[in-house]
Each structure stands twice: as structure tokens, then as C-alpha cells.
């Protein structure tokens, strides 16, 4: 199993919020033992000279092989976190995205690989099941509150 650690510098990332029947598409985040500790919407790092919009479209194309449409203005969030004892720091552009008609219809999960070869599973989650006792956390921390307008 490949272990993941946060980058040792501030990253600027773009993540997309895709909804199906009121449920949010998010990728599983695992600890070093392989247990699901949380979930995070899809997206990734913005490359030098690239706009956040272009980065978001590129990331979905690389990860899922589809061209998304950005349908909203971005929320901004600074995310300072600790994963397996290592600190990460991100500045995030977070916005709603639409999939092409029929993309992943009838599927309850999507399997894909990150650039580093890590296998990822993404599923649609009800926000009510996230950030509660016995349920996975929604990352970045504070996103659920932003989505609920808190």
C-alpha cells in the first residue's frame, strides 16, 4: 500500500462539487492502515500559469476522463490540516460542477488512479452522514458548514 503525506509547501488547489440526488461526490481518504477516515470532493493542484477554472476541468479529465462544466462562483477556503502526523496547507477554490449528460449513470461509485498510482474510490454521500459520530469526516474541515451556509 502506498502512503500519502501532505506536501511540505502551501498548495493552491481547485475542487469541484458534483451532486446527484442531493448527494455529494467525494473520494475516500484513507489512513496508513487502509481505513476510511474521511472523504473529499475531487480536484487537485493548480499548475503554475494555469487558472483555477482550467485546473479544475483538467483534473476531472485526468481523473475521470470527462469534461465538466463549472456552474458556480468559487468559495475560498484555507485548509491547514494534519494527516498521519504531517501538516499540510492549502488555499482552495471550491465550486459546483456539472457532468456531461449520462456520465456514470447507474453507478454508485467511480474507481480511478491518481498520478502517483494510488487507487481511489469516489462515491456520492449524503451530507447528513458526514462529520457525525460513526461516519467519515468531510474534508476539508469546515466545508460542510460552508455548504450548509453556517
C-alpha positions as CSV (number, residue, x, y, z in Angstrom):
1,X,0.0,0.0,0.0
2,X,1.3,3.5,-0.9
3,X,1.2,6.0,1.9
4,X,0.3,9.6,1.3
5,X,1.7,12.6,3.1
6,X,0.9,16.3,2.6
7,X,3.2,18.4,0.5
8,X,5.8,20.4,2.6
9,X,4.7,23.7,1.0
10,X,1.4,25.7,0.5
11,X,-0.6,24.3,-2.4
12,X,-3.3,26.1,-4.3
13,X,-6.0,23.7,-5.4
14,X,-9.4,23.6,-7.1
15,X,-12.1,21.1,-6.1
16,X,-15.4,20.5,-7.7
17,X,-18.7,19.8,-6.1
18,X,-20.8,17.4,-8.1
19,X,-24.3,16.4,-6.8
20,X,-26.6,13.6,-7.6
21,X,-30.0,13.3,-6.0
22,X,-28.8,15.7,-3.2
23,X,-25.6,13.6,-2.6
24,X,-22.0,14.9,-3.0
25,X,-19.4,13.0,-5.0
26,X,-16.3,12.6,-2.8
27,X,-13.2,10.4,-2.9
28,X,-12.3,8.2,0.1
29,X,-9.4,9.4,2.2
30,X,-7.6,6.5,4.0
31,X,-5.2,6.3,6.9
32,X,-1.9,4.3,6.7
33,X,-3.8,1.1,7.8
34,X,-6.2,1.5,4.9
35,X,-9.2,2.5,6.9
36,X,-11.5,5.3,5.6
37,X,-11.1,8.3,7.8
38,X,-12.9,10.8,5.6
39,X,-13.9,11.9,2.1
40,X,-13.0,14.8,-0.1
41,X,-14.5,16.3,-3.3
42,X,-12.5,15.7,-6.4
43,X,-9.9,18.1,-7.9
44,X,-6.3,18.9,-7.4
45,X,-3.4,21.3,-7.6
46,X,-3.3,24.3,-9.9
47,X,-0.2,24.4,-12.0
48,X,1.9,27.5,-12.5
49,X,0.4,29.8,-15.1
50,X,-3.0,27.9,-15.0
51,X,-6.3,29.4,-13.9
52,X,-8.2,27.7,-11.2
53,X,-11.0,27.0,-13.7
54,X,-8.7,25.4,-16.2
55,X,-7.1,23.3,-13.4
56,X,-10.5,22.0,-12.3
57,X,-11.5,21.0,-15.8
58,X,-8.1,19.3,-16.3
59,X,-8.2,17.4,-13.0
60,X,-11.6,15.9,-13.7
61,X,-10.5,15.0,-17.2
62,X,-7.3,13.3,-15.9
63,X,-9.1,11.5,-13.1
64,X,-12.4,10.6,-14.6
65,X,-12.0,11.1,-18.4
66,X,-14.8,13.6,-18.6
67,X,-15.1,17.3,-19.3
68,X,-17.0,19.1,-16.5
69,X,-18.8,22.4,-16.8
70,X,-18.2,24.9,-14.0
71,X,-21.6,26.1,-12.8
72,X,-20.9,28.4,-9.9
73,X,-18.6,31.0,-8.5
74,X,-15.9,29.7,-6.2
75,X,-15.9,29.6,-2.4
76,X,-12.5,30.2,-1.0
77,X,-11.1,28.2,2.0
78,X,-7.7,28.0,3.7
79,X,-7.1,24.4,4.8
80,X,-4.4,23.7,7.4
81,X,-4.5,20.1,8.4
82,X,-2.6,17.2,9.9
83,X,-2.6,13.7,8.2
84,X,-0.7,10.9,9.9
85,X,1.4,13.4,11.8
86,X,2.4,15.6,8.9
87,X,1.0,19.1,8.4
88,X,-0.5,20.3,5.1
89,X,-1.5,23.7,4.0
90,X,-3.8,24.5,1.0
91,X,-5.6,27.5,-0.4
92,X,-8.7,26.2,-2.1
93,X,-11.1,27.3,-4.9
94,X,-14.3,25.3,-4.4
95,X,-17.1,25.4,-6.9
96,X,-20.1,23.4,-8.3
97,X,-19.5,21.4,-11.5
98,X,-21.9,19.5,-13.8
99,X,-21.1,16.3,-15.5
100,X,-21.9,15.6,-19.2
101,X,-25.4,14.0,-19.6
102,X,-25.4,10.4,-18.7
103,X,-21.8,10.3,-17.2
104,X,-21.6,7.5,-14.7
105,X,-25.4,7.0,-14.8
106,X,-26.5,3.9,-12.8
107,X,-23.1,3.7,-10.9
108,X,-22.9,4.2,-7.2
109,X,-19.1,4.6,-7.2
110,X,-16.2,5.6,-9.5
111,X,-12.8,3.9,-9.4
112,X,-9.7,5.8,-10.7
113,X,-6.0,6.3,-10.1
114,X,-4.1,9.4,-9.1
115,X,-1.0,10.4,-11.0
116,X,1.1,8.7,-8.3
117,X,-0.7,5.4,-8.9
118,X,-2.8,5.4,-5.8
119,X,-6.2,3.7,-6.4
120,X,-9.1,5.9,-5.4
121,X,-12.8,5.2,-4.9
122,X,-15.3,8.1,-5.1
123,X,-18.9,7.8,-4.1
124,X,-21.9,10.0,-3.6
125,X,-22.5,10.9,0.1
126,X,-25.4,12.5,1.9
127,X,-24.0,15.5,3.9
128,X,-26.1,14.3,6.9
129,X,-23.9,11.2,7.1
130,X,-20.6,13.1,7.2
131,X,-18.9,14.7,10.2
132,X,-21.0,12.7,12.6
133,X,-20.1,10.1,15.2
134,X,-19.5,6.8,13.4
135,X,-19.3,8.4,9.9
136,X,-16.4,9.7,7.9
137,X,-15.3,13.3,8.0
138,X,-15.8,15.7,5.1
139,X,-12.5,17.3,4.1
140,X,-11.5,20.0,4.0
141,X,-12.6,20.6,7.6
142,X,-15.3,23.3,7.6
143,X,-16.6,22.5,4.1
144,X,-19.9,21.1,5.4
145,X,-20.6,24.3,7.3
146,X,-19.9,26.4,4.2
147,X,-22.2,24.2,2.1
148,X,-24.9,24.5,4.7
149,X,-24.4,28.3,4.9
150,X,-23.3,28.1,8.6
